[in-house]
Amino acid sequence: MSLIKYIERISRIDSLIHLKATGTPEEFAQKLGIKRSTLFQSLQEMRVLGVNIKYSFYRQTYYYADEHRIRITLERTVN
């Protein structure tokens, strides 16, 4: 996978979690066009970076348990 596609995926994951619009793990993976196992791997990578992601069985969505989020940016500079 290219770096840009990876960054886009993490950004999309962040956005859906922030909106509390992920659905179940199966639905979340489907929204992203990835396998459930790939979703779990991506969520684990985000957790390693210090993001506290939880799942609500009642609301059937992932959510941020605190104010920490992931923000990845690319910036082109001219020397």
PDB file of N, CA, C and O in Angstrom, chain B, residues numbered from 101:
ATOM      1  N   MET B 101       0.851  -1.176   0.000  1.00  0.00           N
ATOM      2  CA  MET B 101       0.000   0.000   0.000  1.00  0.00           C
ATOM      3  C   MET B 101       0.892   1.234   0.000  1.00  0.00           C
ATOM      4  O   MET B 101       1.919   1.276   0.678  1.00  0.00           O
ATOM      5  N   SER B 102       0.489   2.222  -0.761  1.00  0.00           N
ATOM      6  CA  SER B 102       1.274   3.449  -0.813  1.00  0.00           C
ATOM      7  C   SER B 102       1.056   4.263   0.468  1.00  0.00           C
ATOM      8  O   SER B 102       0.051   4.113   1.164  1.00  0.00           O
ATOM      9  N   LEU B 103       2.017   5.111   0.744  1.00  0.00           N
ATOM     10  CA  LEU B 103       1.938   5.964   1.920  1.00  0.00           C
ATOM     11  C   LEU B 103       0.713   6.868   1.856  1.00  0.00           C
ATOM     12  O   LEU B 103       0.033   7.064   2.864  1.00  0.00           O
ATOM     13  N   ILE B 104       0.432   7.408   0.699  1.00  0.00           N
ATOM     14  CA  ILE B 104      -0.713   8.314   0.559  1.00  0.00           C
ATOM     15  C   ILE B 104      -2.023   7.583   0.831  1.00  0.00           C
ATOM     16  O   ILE B 104      -2.899   8.125   1.505  1.00  0.00           O
ATOM     17  N   LYS B 105      -2.176   6.355   0.315  1.00  0.00           N
ATOM     18  CA  LYS B 105      -3.399   5.589   0.584  1.00  0.00           C
ATOM     19  C   LYS B 105      -3.529   5.268   2.070  1.00  0.00           C
ATOM     20  O   LYS B 105      -4.628   5.300   2.625  1.00  0.00           O
ATOM     21  N   TYR B 106      -2.391   4.955   2.719  1.00  0.00           N
ATOM     22  CA  TYR B 106      -2.407   4.660   4.154  1.00  0.00           C
ATOM     23  C   TYR B 106      -2.856   5.901   4.935  1.00  0.00           C
ATOM     24  O   TYR B 106      -3.696   5.805   5.830  1.00  0.00           O
ATOM     25  N   ILE B 107      -2.301   7.048   4.595  1.00  0.00           N
ATOM     26  CA  ILE B 107      -2.670   8.289   5.274  1.00  0.00           C
ATOM     27  C   ILE B 107      -4.151   8.595   5.049  1.00  0.00           C
ATOM     28  O   ILE B 107      -4.839   9.018   5.978  1.00  0.00           O
ATOM     29  N   GLU B 108      -4.642   8.388   3.847  1.00  0.00           N
ATOM     30  CA  GLU B 108      -6.064   8.611   3.556  1.00  0.00           C
ATOM     31  C   GLU B 108      -6.939   7.681   4.391  1.00  0.00           C
ATOM     32  O   GLU B 108      -7.985   8.093   4.892  1.00  0.00           O
ATOM     33  N   ARG B 109      -6.514   6.430   4.540  1.00  0.00           N
ATOM     34  CA  ARG B 109      -7.294   5.479   5.346  1.00  0.00           C
ATOM     35  C   ARG B 109      -7.345   5.913   6.797  1.00  0.00           C
ATOM     36  O   ARG B 109      -8.418   5.924   7.400  1.00  0.00           O
ATOM     37  N   ILE B 110      -6.196   6.272   7.373  1.00  0.00           N
ATOM     38  CA  ILE B 110      -6.161   6.696   8.769  1.00  0.00           C
ATOM     39  C   ILE B 110      -7.005   7.956   8.955  1.00  0.00           C
ATOM     40  O   ILE B 110      -7.702   8.096   9.960  1.00  0.00           O
ATOM     41  N   SER B 111      -6.945   8.860   8.002  1.00  0.00           N
ATOM     42  CA  SER B 111      -7.743  10.085   8.064  1.00  0.00           C
ATOM     43  C   SER B 111      -9.236   9.768   8.025  1.00  0.00           C
ATOM     44  O   SER B 111     -10.017  10.373   8.758  1.00  0.00           O
ATOM     45  N   ARG B 112      -9.630   8.835   7.186  1.00  0.00           N
ATOM     46  CA  ARG B 112     -11.051   8.430   7.088  1.00  0.00           C
ATOM     47  C   ARG B 112     -11.497   7.739   8.377  1.00  0.00           C
ATOM     48  O   ARG B 112     -12.598   7.988   8.870  1.00  0.00           O
ATOM     49  N   ILE B 113     -10.647   6.880   8.914  1.00  0.00           N
ATOM     50  CA  ILE B 113     -10.949   6.224  10.193  1.00  0.00           C
ATOM     51  C   ILE B 113     -11.155   7.281  11.273  1.00  0.00           C
ATOM     52  O   ILE B 113     -12.125   7.221  12.028  1.00  0.00           O
ATOM     53  N   ASP B 114     -10.243   8.245  11.346  1.00  0.00           N
ATOM     54  CA  ASP B 114     -10.340   9.315  12.337  1.00  0.00           C
ATOM     55  C   ASP B 114     -11.654  10.076  12.185  1.00  0.00           C
ATOM     56  O   ASP B 114     -12.338  10.346  13.172  1.00  0.00           O
ATOM     57  N   SER B 115     -11.996  10.413  10.972  1.00  0.00           N
ATOM     58  CA  SER B 115     -13.209  11.183  10.716  1.00  0.00           C
ATOM     59  C   SER B 115     -14.463  10.424  11.162  1.00  0.00           C
ATOM     60  O   SER B 115     -15.325  10.990  11.834  1.00  0.00           O
ATOM     61  N   LEU B 116     -14.563   9.161  10.795  1.00  0.00           N
ATOM     62  CA  LEU B 116     -15.746   8.369  11.164  1.00  0.00           C
ATOM     63  C   LEU B 116     -15.830   8.152  12.671  1.00  0.00           C
ATOM     64  O   LEU B 116     -16.921   8.171  13.241  1.00  0.00           O
ATOM     65  N   ILE B 117     -14.682   7.945  13.321  1.00  0.00           N
ATOM     66  CA  ILE B 117     -14.696   7.795  14.778  1.00  0.00           C
ATOM     67  C   ILE B 117     -15.117   9.108  15.428  1.00  0.00           C
ATOM     68  O   ILE B 117     -15.934   9.113  16.348  1.00  0.00           O
ATOM     69  N   HIS B 118     -14.565  10.213  14.959  1.00  0.00           N
ATOM     70  CA  HIS B 118     -14.904  11.521  15.525  1.00  0.00           C
ATOM     71  C   HIS B 118     -16.405  11.805  15.402  1.00  0.00           C
ATOM     72  O   HIS B 118     -17.008  12.380  16.308  1.00  0.00           O
ATOM     73  N   LEU B 119     -16.997  11.402  14.289  1.00  0.00           N
ATOM     74  CA  LEU B 119     -18.437  11.604  14.071  1.00  0.00           C
ATOM     75  C   LEU B 119     -19.290  10.553  14.766  1.00  0.00           C
ATOM     76  O   LEU B 119     -20.517  10.653  14.779  1.00  0.00           O
ATOM     77  N   LYS B 120     -18.635   9.536  15.348  1.00  0.00           N
ATOM     78  CA  LYS B 120     -19.329   8.401  15.967  1.00  0.00           C
ATOM     79  C   LYS B 120     -20.279   7.765  14.962  1.00  0.00           C
ATOM     80  O   LYS B 120     -21.439   7.480  15.258  1.00  0.00           O
ATOM     81  N   ALA B 121     -19.741   7.551  13.754  1.00  0.00           N
ATOM     82  CA  ALA B 121     -20.541   7.026  12.644  1.00  0.00           C
ATOM     83  C   ALA B 121     -19.888   5.803  12.017  1.00  0.00           C
ATOM     84  O   ALA B 121     -19.964   5.602  10.805  1.00  0.00           O
ATOM     85  N   THR B 122     -19.245   4.982  12.852  1.00  0.00           N
ATOM     86  CA  THR B 122     -18.529   3.831  12.299  1.00  0.00           C
ATOM     87  C   THR B 122     -19.431   2.634  12.069  1.00  0.00           C
ATOM     88  O   THR B 122     -19.222   1.878  11.121  1.00  0.00           O
ATOM     89  N   GLY B 123     -20.427   2.449  12.918  1.00  0.00           N
ATOM     90  CA  GLY B 123     -21.209   1.220  12.890  1.00  0.00           C
ATOM     91  C   GLY B 123     -20.428   0.101  13.545  1.00  0.00           C
ATOM     92  O   GLY B 123     -19.435   0.342  14.233  1.00  0.00           O
ATOM     93  N   THR B 124     -20.874  -1.104  13.332  1.00  0.00           N
ATOM     94  CA  THR B 124     -20.192  -2.278  13.889  1.00  0.00           C
ATOM     95  C   THR B 124     -18.833  -2.441  13.205  1.00  0.00           C
ATOM     96  O   THR B 124     -18.590  -1.808  12.178  1.00  0.00           O
ATOM     97  N   PRO B 125     -17.950  -3.268  13.744  1.00  0.00           N
ATOM     98  CA  PRO B 125     -16.663  -3.490  13.065  1.00  0.00           C
ATOM     99  C   PRO B 125     -16.838  -3.936  11.608  1.00  0.00           C
ATOM    100  O   PRO B 125     -16.085  -3.505  10.734  1.00  0.00           O
ATOM    101  N   GLU B 126     -17.805  -4.776  11.350  1.00  0.00           N
ATOM    102  CA  GLU B 126     -18.053  -5.240   9.981  1.00  0.00           C
ATOM    103  C   GLU B 126     -18.483  -4.084   9.084  1.00  0.00           C
ATOM    104  O   GLU B 126     -18.003  -3.947   7.959  1.00  0.00           O
ATOM    105  N   GLU B 127     -19.397  -3.250   9.593  1.00  0.00           N
ATOM    106  CA  GLU B 127     -19.865  -2.098   8.823  1.00  0.00           C
ATOM    107  C   GLU B 127     -18.748  -1.079   8.607  1.00  0.00           C
ATOM    108  O   GLU B 127     -18.618  -0.498   7.530  1.00  0.00           O
ATOM    109  N   PHE B 128     -17.948  -0.874   9.646  1.00  0.00           N
ATOM    110  CA  PHE B 128     -16.834   0.070   9.575  1.00  0.00           C
ATOM    111  C   PHE B 128     -15.838  -0.376   8.503  1.00  0.00           C
ATOM    112  O   PHE B 128     -15.415   0.424   7.669  1.00  0.00           O
ATOM    113  N   ALA B 129     -15.473  -1.639   8.531  1.00  0.00           N
ATOM    114  CA  ALA B 129     -14.541  -2.171   7.530  1.00  0.00           C
ATOM    115  C   ALA B 129     -15.126  -2.028   6.128  1.00  0.00           C
ATOM    116  O   ALA B 129     -14.414  -1.681   5.186  1.00  0.00           O
ATOM    117  N   GLN B 130     -16.409  -2.293   5.995  1.00  0.00           N
ATOM    118  CA  GLN B 130     -17.069  -2.171   4.692  1.00  0.00           C
ATOM    119  C   GLN B 130     -17.043  -0.720   4.198  1.00  0.00           C
ATOM    120  O   GLN B 130     -16.794  -0.475   3.017  1.00  0.00           O
ATOM    121  N   LYS B 131     -17.298   0.238   5.088  1.00  0.00           N
ATOM    122  CA  LYS B 131     -17.248   1.653   4.715  1.00  0.00           C
ATOM    123  C   LYS B 131     -15.869   2.046   4.199  1.00  0.00           C
ATOM    124  O   LYS B 131     -15.738   2.899   3.321  1.00  0.00           O
ATOM    125  N   LEU B 132     -14.839   1.406   4.760  1.00  0.00           N
ATOM    126  CA  LEU B 132     -13.462   1.720   4.370  1.00  0.00           C
ATOM    127  C   LEU B 132     -12.986   0.884   3.185  1.00  0.00           C
ATOM    128  O   LEU B 132     -11.943   1.170   2.598  1.00  0.00           O
ATOM    129  N   GLY B 133     -13.750  -0.144   2.837  1.00  0.00           N
ATOM    130  CA  GLY B 133     -13.359  -1.019   1.735  1.00  0.00           C
ATOM    131  C   GLY B 133     -12.188  -1.917   2.076  1.00  0.00           C
ATOM    132  O   GLY B 133     -11.360  -2.231   1.221  1.00  0.00           O
ATOM    133  N   ILE B 134     -12.126  -2.338   3.362  1.00  0.00           N
ATOM    134  CA  ILE B 134     -11.032  -3.198   3.820  1.00  0.00           C
ATOM    135  C   ILE B 134     -11.609  -4.380   4.589  1.00  0.00           C
ATOM    136  O   ILE B 134     -12.797  -4.408   4.912  1.00  0.00           O
ATOM    137  N   LYS B 135     -10.751  -5.354   4.878  1.00  0.00           N
ATOM    138  CA  LYS B 135     -11.158  -6.496   5.692  1.00  0.00           C
ATOM    139  C   LYS B 135     -11.240  -6.084   7.155  1.00  0.00           C
ATOM    140  O   LYS B 135     -10.596  -5.125   7.581  1.00  0.00           O
ATOM    141  N   ARG B 136     -12.027  -6.811   7.905  1.00  0.00           N
ATOM    142  CA  ARG B 136     -12.167  -6.546   9.337  1.00  0.00           C
ATOM    143  C   ARG B 136     -10.825  -6.660  10.053  1.00  0.00           C
ATOM    144  O   ARG B 136     -10.518  -5.853  10.930  1.00  0.00           O
ATOM    145  N   SER B 137     -10.031  -7.649   9.685  1.00  0.00           N
ATOM    146  CA  SER B 137      -8.722  -7.826  10.319  1.00  0.00           C
ATOM    147  C   SER B 137      -7.804  -6.635  10.031  1.00  0.00           C
ATOM    148  O   SER B 137      -7.009  -6.244  10.885  1.00  0.00           O
ATOM    149  N   THR B 138      -7.913  -6.062   8.835  1.00  0.00           N
ATOM    150  CA  THR B 138      -7.122  -4.882   8.490  1.00  0.00           C
ATOM    151  C   THR B 138      -7.583  -3.682   9.315  1.00  0.00           C
ATOM    152  O   THR B 138      -6.764  -2.870   9.746  1.00  0.00           O
ATOM    153  N   LEU B 139      -8.886  -3.574   9.531  1.00  0.00           N
ATOM    154  CA  LEU B 139      -9.417  -2.518  10.388  1.00  0.00           C
ATOM    155  C   LEU B 139      -8.843  -2.636  11.785  1.00  0.00           C
ATOM    156  O   LEU B 139      -8.366  -1.649  12.345  1.00  0.00           O
ATOM    157  N   PHE B 140      -8.883  -3.841  12.362  1.00  0.00           N
ATOM    158  CA  PHE B 140      -8.369  -4.036  13.711  1.00  0.00           C
ATOM    159  C   PHE B 140      -6.883  -3.700  13.796  1.00  0.00           C
ATOM    160  O   PHE B 140      -6.426  -3.148  14.797  1.00  0.00           O
ATOM    161  N   GLN B 141      -6.136  -4.029  12.759  1.00  0.00           N
ATOM    162  CA  GLN B 141      -4.710  -3.708  12.727  1.00  0.00           C
ATOM    163  C   GLN B 141      -4.519  -2.185  12.706  1.00  0.00           C
ATOM    164  O   GLN B 141      -3.663  -1.662  13.419  1.00  0.00           O
ATOM    165  N   SER B 142      -5.289  -1.489  11.914  1.00  0.00           N
ATOM    166  CA  SER B 142      -5.187  -0.028  11.839  1.00  0.00           C
ATOM    167  C   SER B 142      -5.565   0.617  13.169  1.00  0.00           C
ATOM    168  O   SER B 142      -4.898   1.550  13.616  1.00  0.00           O
ATOM    169  N   LEU B 143      -6.627   0.127  13.804  1.00  0.00           N
ATOM    170  CA  LEU B 143      -7.028   0.662  15.105  1.00  0.00           C
ATOM    171  C   LEU B 143      -5.946   0.423  16.145  1.00  0.00           C
ATOM    172  O   LEU B 143      -5.684   1.288  16.980  1.00  0.00           O
ATOM    173  N   GLN B 144      -5.312  -0.752  16.100  1.00  0.00           N
ATOM    174  CA  GLN B 144      -4.240  -1.047  17.043  1.00  0.00           C
ATOM    175  C   GLN B 144      -3.048  -0.120  16.821  1.00  0.00           C
ATOM    176  O   GLN B 144      -2.433   0.337  17.784  1.00  0.00           O
ATOM    177  N   GLU B 145      -2.722   0.157  15.576  1.00  0.00           N
ATOM    178  CA  GLU B 145      -1.626   1.076  15.273  1.00  0.00           C
ATOM    179  C   GLU B 145      -1.924   2.468  15.828  1.00  0.00           C
ATOM    180  O   GLU B 145      -1.028   3.135  16.344  1.00  0.00           O
ATOM    181  N   MET B 146      -3.170   2.906  15.724  1.00  0.00           N
ATOM    182  CA  MET B 146      -3.557   4.202  16.270  1.00  0.00           C
ATOM    183  C   MET B 146      -3.451   4.193  17.796  1.00  0.00           C
ATOM    184  O   MET B 146      -3.022   5.179  18.396  1.00  0.00           O
ATOM    185  N   ARG B 147      -3.838   3.091  18.415  1.00  0.00           N
ATOM    186  CA  ARG B 147      -3.742   2.983  19.878  1.00  0.00           C
ATOM    187  C   ARG B 147      -2.287   3.041  20.337  1.00  0.00           C
ATOM    188  O   ARG B 147      -1.982   3.650  21.362  1.00  0.00           O
ATOM    189  N   VAL B 148      -1.397   2.413  19.587  1.00  0.00           N
ATOM    190  CA  VAL B 148       0.036   2.448  19.920  1.00  0.00           C
ATOM    191  C   VAL B 148       0.543   3.891  19.912  1.00  0.00           C
ATOM    192  O   VAL B 148       1.448   4.237  20.671  1.00  0.00           O
ATOM    193  N   LEU B 149      -0.034   4.721  19.062  1.00  0.00           N
ATOM    194  CA  LEU B 149       0.347   6.132  18.992  1.00  0.00           C
ATOM    195  C   LEU B 149      -0.297   6.970  20.102  1.00  0.00           C
ATOM    196  O   LEU B 149      -0.087   8.181  20.168  1.00  0.00           O
ATOM    197  N   GLY B 150      -1.077   6.326  20.970  1.00  0.00           N
ATOM    198  CA  GLY B 150      -1.631   7.011  22.130  1.00  0.00           C
ATOM    199  C   GLY B 150      -3.073   7.462  22.006  1.00  0.00           C
ATOM    200  O   GLY B 150      -3.556   8.228  22.840  1.00  0.00           O
ATOM    201  N   VAL B 151      -3.766   6.999  20.977  1.00  0.00           N
ATOM    202  CA  VAL B 151      -5.163   7.389  20.798  1.00  0.00           C
ATOM    203  C   VAL B 151      -6.053   6.372  21.517  1.00  0.00           C
ATOM    204  O   VAL B 151      -5.941   5.168  21.291  1.00  0.00           O
ATOM    205  N   ASN B 152      -6.935   6.869  22.383  1.00  0.00           N
ATOM    206  CA  ASN B 152      -7.784   6.010  23.211  1.00  0.00           C
ATOM    207  C   ASN B 152      -9.109   5.763  22.490  1.00  0.00           C
ATOM    208  O   ASN B 152     -10.058   6.534  22.625  1.00  0.00           O
ATOM    209  N   ILE B 153      -9.153   4.690  21.734  1.00  0.00           N
ATOM    210  CA  ILE B 153     -10.339   4.342  20.939  1.00  0.00           C
ATOM    211  C   ILE B 153     -11.112   3.240  21.662  1.00  0.00           C
ATOM    212  O   ILE B 153     -10.541   2.219  22.046  1.00  0.00           O
ATOM    213  N   LYS B 154     -12.395   3.454  21.841  1.00  0.00           N
ATOM    214  CA  LYS B 154     -13.276   2.479  22.490  1.00  0.00           C
ATOM    215  C   LYS B 154     -14.425   2.127  21.547  1.00  0.00           C
ATOM    216  O   LYS B 154     -14.655   2.796  20.539  1.00  0.00           O
ATOM    217  N   TYR B 155     -15.132   1.069  21.899  1.00  0.00           N
ATOM    218  CA  TYR B 155     -16.309   0.665  21.135  1.00  0.00           C
ATOM    219  C   TYR B 155     -17.512   0.635  22.061  1.00  0.00           C
ATOM    220  O   TYR B 155     -17.441   0.066  23.150  1.00  0.00           O
ATOM    221  N   SER B 156     -18.616   1.239  21.641  1.00  0.00           N
ATOM    222  CA  SER B 156     -19.863   1.222  22.388  1.00  0.00           C
ATOM    223  C   SER B 156     -20.783   0.176  21.777  1.00  0.00           C
ATOM    224  O   SER B 156     -21.226   0.318  20.637  1.00  0.00           O
ATOM    225  N   PHE B 157     -21.069  -0.876  22.541  1.00  0.00           N
ATOM    226  CA  PHE B 157     -22.002  -1.894  22.070  1.00  0.00           C
ATOM    227  C   PHE B 157     -23.423  -1.333  22.013  1.00  0.00           C
ATOM    228  O   PHE B 157     -24.227  -1.743  21.176  1.00  0.00           O
ATOM    229  N   TYR B 158     -23.721  -0.396  22.908  1.00  0.00           N
ATOM    230  CA  TYR B 158     -25.049   0.215  22.938  1.00  0.00           C
ATOM    231  C   TYR B 158     -25.305   1.050  21.680  1.00  0.00           C
ATOM    232  O   TYR B 158     -26.349   0.918  21.042  1.00  0.00           O
ATOM    233  N   ARG B 159     -24.339   1.912  21.331  1.00  0.00           N
ATOM    234  CA  ARG B 159     -24.489   2.776  20.152  1.00  0.00           C
ATOM    235  C   ARG B 159     -23.976   2.132  18.867  1.00  0.00           C
ATOM    236  O   ARG B 159     -24.218   2.639  17.772  1.00  0.00           O
ATOM    237  N   GLN B 160     -23.277   1.028  19.005  1.00  0.00           N
ATOM    238  CA  GLN B 160     -22.676   0.311  17.883  1.00  0.00           C
ATOM    239  C   GLN B 160     -21.794   1.237  17.045  1.00  0.00           C
ATOM    240  O   GLN B 160     -21.969   1.384  15.835  1.00  0.00           O
ATOM    241  N   THR B 161     -20.839   1.852  17.744  1.00  0.00           N
ATOM    242  CA  THR B 161     -19.874   2.715  17.070  1.00  0.00           C
ATOM    243  C   THR B 161     -18.603   2.823  17.897  1.00  0.00           C
ATOM    244  O   THR B 161     -18.621   2.685  19.120  1.00  0.00           O
ATOM    245  N   TYR B 162     -17.509   3.070  17.205  1.00  0.00           N
ATOM    246  CA  TYR B 162     -16.264   3.402  17.891  1.00  0.00           C
ATOM    247  C   TYR B 162     -16.319   4.881  18.245  1.00  0.00           C
ATOM    248  O   TYR B 162     -17.010   5.664  17.593  1.00  0.00           O
ATOM    249  N   TYR B 163     -15.576   5.255  19.293  1.00  0.00           N
ATOM    250  CA  TYR B 163     -15.521   6.653  19.705  1.00  0.00           C
ATOM    251  C   TYR B 163     -14.186   6.917  20.384  1.00  0.00           C
ATOM    252  O   TYR B 163     -13.506   5.988  20.821  1.00  0.00           O
ATOM    253  N   TYR B 164     -13.819   8.187  20.469  1.00  0.00           N
ATOM    254  CA  TYR B 164     -12.624   8.584  21.199  1.00  0.00           C
ATOM    255  C   TYR B 164     -12.987   8.760  22.658  1.00  0.00           C
ATOM    256  O   TYR B 164     -13.923   9.490  22.984  1.00  0.00           O
ATOM    257  N   ALA B 165     -12.253   8.095  23.543  1.00  0.00           N
ATOM    258  CA  ALA B 165     -12.545   8.159  24.976  1.00  0.00           C
ATOM    259  C   ALA B 165     -11.969   9.417  25.623  1.00  0.00           C
ATOM    260  O   ALA B 165     -12.266   9.705  26.783  1.00  0.00           O
ATOM    261  N   ASP B 166     -11.158  10.163  24.894  1.00  0.00           N
ATOM    262  CA  ASP B 166     -10.630  11.431  25.387  1.00  0.00           C
ATOM    263  C   ASP B 166     -10.469  12.376  24.194  1.00  0.00           C
ATOM    264  O   ASP B 166     -11.014  12.116  23.121  1.00  0.00           O
ATOM    265  N   GLU B 167      -9.746  13.439  24.370  1.00  0.00           N
ATOM    266  CA  GLU B 167      -9.634  14.452  23.321  1.00  0.00           C
ATOM    267  C   GLU B 167      -8.540  14.168  22.298  1.00  0.00           C
ATOM    268  O   GLU B 167      -8.385  14.936  21.348  1.00  0.00           O
ATOM    269  N   HIS B 168      -7.786  13.104  22.461  1.00  0.00           N
ATOM    270  CA  HIS B 168      -6.691  12.801  21.539  1.00  0.00           C
ATOM    271  C   HIS B 168      -7.217  12.237  20.231  1.00  0.00           C
ATOM    272  O   HIS B 168      -8.097  11.377  20.213  1.00  0.00           O
ATOM    273  N   ARG B 169      -6.660  12.739  19.141  1.00  0.00           N
ATOM    274  CA  ARG B 169      -7.013  12.264  17.801  1.00  0.00           C
ATOM    275  C   ARG B 169      -5.732  12.107  17.000  1.00  0.00           C
ATOM    276  O   ARG B 169      -4.651  12.493  17.445  1.00  0.00           O
ATOM    277  N   ILE B 170      -5.870  11.541  15.827  1.00  0.00           N
ATOM    278  CA  ILE B 170      -4.748  11.405  14.895  1.00  0.00           C
ATOM    279  C   ILE B 170      -4.925  12.442  13.799  1.00  0.00           C
ATOM    280  O   ILE B 170      -5.997  12.557  13.206  1.00  0.00           O
ATOM    281  N   ARG B 171      -3.878  13.187  13.539  1.00  0.00           N
ATOM    282  CA  ARG B 171      -3.900  14.115  12.416  1.00  0.00           C
ATOM    283  C   ARG B 171      -2.566  13.985  11.696  1.00  0.00           C
ATOM    284  O   ARG B 171      -1.511  14.292  12.250  1.00  0.00           O
ATOM    285  N   ILE B 172      -2.632  13.531  10.470  1.00  0.00           N
ATOM    286  CA  ILE B 172      -1.442  13.359   9.650  1.00  0.00           C
ATOM    287  C   ILE B 172      -1.552  14.327   8.477  1.00  0.00           C
ATOM    288  O   ILE B 172      -2.570  14.371   7.787  1.00  0.00           O
ATOM    289  N   THR B 173      -0.509  15.088   8.267  1.00  0.00           N
ATOM    290  CA  THR B 173      -0.520  16.029   7.154  1.00  0.00           C
ATOM    291  C   THR B 173       0.727  15.849   6.312  1.00  0.00           C
ATOM    292  O   THR B 173       1.783  15.456   6.808  1.00  0.00           O
ATOM    293  N   LEU B 174       0.587  16.140   5.048  1.00  0.00           N
ATOM    294  CA  LEU B 174       1.714  16.183   4.133  1.00  0.00           C
ATOM    295  C   LEU B 174       1.863  17.624   3.684  1.00  0.00           C
ATOM    296  O   LEU B 174       0.882  18.301   3.376  1.00  0.00           O
ATOM    297  N   GLU B 175       3.095  18.077   3.652  1.00  0.00           N
ATOM    298  CA  GLU B 175       3.329  19.446   3.249  1.00  0.00           C
ATOM    299  C   GLU B 175       4.463  19.491   2.251  1.00  0.00           C
ATOM    300  O   GLU B 175       5.535  18.932   2.482  1.00  0.00           O
ATOM    301  N   ARG B 176       4.227  20.138   1.179  1.00  0.00           N
ATOM    302  CA  ARG B 176       5.253  20.288   0.145  1.00  0.00           C
ATOM    303  C   ARG B 176       5.971  21.603   0.400  1.00  0.00           C
ATOM    304  O   ARG B 176       5.326  22.644   0.529  1.00  0.00           O
ATOM    305  N   THR B 177       7.271  21.571   0.474  1.00  0.00           N
ATOM    306  CA  THR B 177       8.049  22.785   0.683  1.00  0.00           C
ATOM    307  C   THR B 177       8.954  23.046  -0.503  1.00  0.00           C
ATOM    308  O   THR B 177       9.361  22.127  -1.214  1.00  0.00           O
ATOM    309  N   VAL B 178       9.252  24.279  -0.693  1.00  0.00           N
ATOM    310  CA  VAL B 178      10.149  24.679  -1.784  1.00  0.00           C
ATOM    311  C   VAL B 178      11.419  25.223  -1.152  1.00  0.00           C
ATOM    312  O   VAL B 178      11.375  26.100  -0.290  1.00  0.00           O
ATOM    313  N   ASN B 179      12.543  24.692  -1.592  1.00  0.00           N
ATOM    314  CA  ASN B 179      13.831  25.189  -1.055  1.00  0.00           C
ATOM    315  C   ASN B 179      14.417  26.239  -1.930  1.00  0.00           C
ATOM    316  O   ASN B 179      15.490  26.763  -1.632  1.00  0.00           O
TER     317      ASN B 179
END
